[in-house]
Amino acid sequence: MTWLITGGAGYIGAHVARAMAAEGESVLVLDDLSSGVPTRLPESIPLVHGSSLDGRLLKRVLAEHSVTGVVHLAARKQVAESVAQPTRYYQENVGGLATLLEAVAEAGIERFLFSSSAAVYGNPDVDLITEDTPCAPMSPYGETKLAGEWLVRAAGRAHGIATVCLRYFNVAGAAEPELADTGVFNIVPMVFDRLTRGEAPRIFGDDYPTPDGTCVRDYIHVADLADAHLAAARRLAGGAAGDLTVNVGRGEGVSVRELVTLIGEVTGDTTAPLVEPRRPGDAPRAVASAALAERELDWSARRGVREMVESAWRGWVLHHPEANRG
Ligand SMILES: NC(=O)c1ccc[n+]([C@@H]2O[C@H](COP(=O)([O-])OP(=O)(O)OC[C@H]3O[C@@H](n4cnc5c(N)ncnc54)[C@H](O)[C@@H]3O)[C@@H](O)[C@H]2O)c1
């Protein structure tokens, strides 16, 4: 098989591309480099500079490289930006996906893996979120991921494409320092950023109905997430038909306060956090049931939260040498 990985120069995509290549899969990447970094990829992985919105380019790339499966990660992913620019998010995340699926169907490709998100669930009042928990996204970003899943399944049924939608929970860490997340949109880099500036980390709300009053999340190491893609790709390559939608998390909750304390231990900077008011739209608790992934993909996470923070910190220091004051 030859896999096209869209968004493969991004934080998660580069981990996926490298993990699949390391296991002997033939992969190539398509990325518009809007937030991707080409040096995350080794020279052995071909990189096509282009957009998932460019149908002609997609058709040419799929044919020229005899692509037989697609892993689609290319998307815009910032919740606040999606609130400010909903049409752009629908155009790029849903429109780009529709253009890609059209090219996939025309090329007769029968395997498709879609990068979805726990954002599809919104704010469910459950201990563990299963794949049957009703979806009620709370941002245009989450809506585009849910609409994307519907589109993937509908195209799969119409064109005989076997599909997998992976709903990632909170992704953190790096397999190698140079692959680290360079954006400051998730909690781990946000806390690193505050500490590097000599400012106290911020906790938004400590009066939630959780054990220590701060929000509880399920963190997944990006290298484990890459392994989940490999497992899903192998399932598709092995002839699995129909569609599968599955959570990718550890099934364990960690509170924001616990995470900030751990970051203090790892970085050696134990500046006490500032508690600020709640942010609108933050769910008190979002923890995956990881049972279906284990059953269907024979996959479960192996790396813990300390390993995520330590590896993320090594990456942060590489990109922000001023952070390593010790
Ligand atoms: N990081 C997370 O915590 C998280 C959680 C859930 C889901 N996701 C999803 O995972 C995927 C990858 O996220 P990431 O964190 O690696 O973000 P990222 O911004 O690092 O990666 C996205 C990549 O896609 C590329 N891209 C964007 N739009 C494109 C387009 N139209 N055509 C071609 N390339 C395009 C970017 O240049 C970038 O390389 C996204 O679909 C995101 O929604 C991420």
The ligand as an ORCA input file, in Angstrom:
! r2SCAN-3c Opt
* xyz 0 1
  N      -3.342     18.872     18.704
  C      -4.437     18.370     19.284
  O      -4.531     18.351     20.530
  C      -5.561     17.789     18.462
  C      -6.669     17.222     19.125
  C      -7.700     16.676     18.366
  C      -7.639     16.682     16.977
  N      -6.564     17.255     16.353
  C      -6.527     17.243     14.876
  O      -5.306     16.684     14.449
  C      -4.945     17.220     13.181
  C      -3.507     17.676     13.231
  O      -3.362     18.644     14.261
  P      -1.953     19.190     14.754
  O      -2.083     19.448     16.210
  O      -0.872     18.350     14.245
  O      -1.961     20.638     14.033
  P      -0.885     21.295     13.064
  O      -1.394     22.679     12.779
  O       0.495     21.148     13.611
  O      -1.012     20.384     11.785
  C      -1.921     20.610     10.729
  C      -1.137     20.459      9.432
  O      -2.033     20.565      8.323
  C      -1.513     21.502      7.396
  N      -2.692     22.064      6.733
  C      -3.662     22.844      7.272
  N      -4.616     23.099      6.356
  C      -4.237     22.449      5.220
  C      -4.805     22.314      3.927
  N      -5.976     22.894      3.608
  N      -4.155     21.557      3.007
  C      -2.961     20.964      3.296
  N      -2.387     21.060      4.513
  C      -3.014     21.793      5.454
  C      -0.695     22.475      8.208
  O       0.311     23.145      7.479
  C      -0.096     21.547      9.264
  O       1.118     20.957      8.807
  C      -5.955     18.322     12.881
  O      -6.945     17.766     12.026
  C      -6.543     18.625     14.246
  O      -7.852     19.120     14.138
  C      -5.527     17.816     17.061
*
